[in-house]
């Protein structure tokens, strides 16, 4: 009897659903959601989180293969760094103290560094770099796919940071 999940289910991590949580909580806290500008920023942050989460939930329901399965594998490896850079900024947005934007920027920076390090670091840590390089696809394709995932997640994290800190999504001096 095999108790393993199908291969396509192993590429999704349910923790991605937590990315929607900080803007939703900010929407529910009256002190944080005062004013039209702040509500628009919170709605934009919810839509930004859904940009990543909705396709992942959709792809969990169907088998994928080839390039898409490799990209989903890379997304799963980037969970810690992307959570620090996206979710960390959102959590610091709940606090209305004036020093919180600086902590949000620090969380963003460390998260992006972690994403960059885990792009290839996970392969060395799990000792799969040899089998990765012997794939029947070119090494430049593998390199490009890893960097596309890191760039996409970094862009989402940067947009989240700009919306949260730059447009005052919850921060007040």
Secondary structure, DSSP 8 states (H G I E B T S, - for coil): ------GGGGG--GGGGGGGHHHHHHHH-TTTS-SHHHHHHHHHHHHHHHHHHHHHHHHHTS---THHHHHHHHHHHTHHHHIIIIIHHHHHTT--STTHHHHHHHHHHHHHHHHHHHHHHHHHHTT-HHHHHTSSS-HHHHHHHHHHHHHHHHHHHHHHHIIIIITTSS---
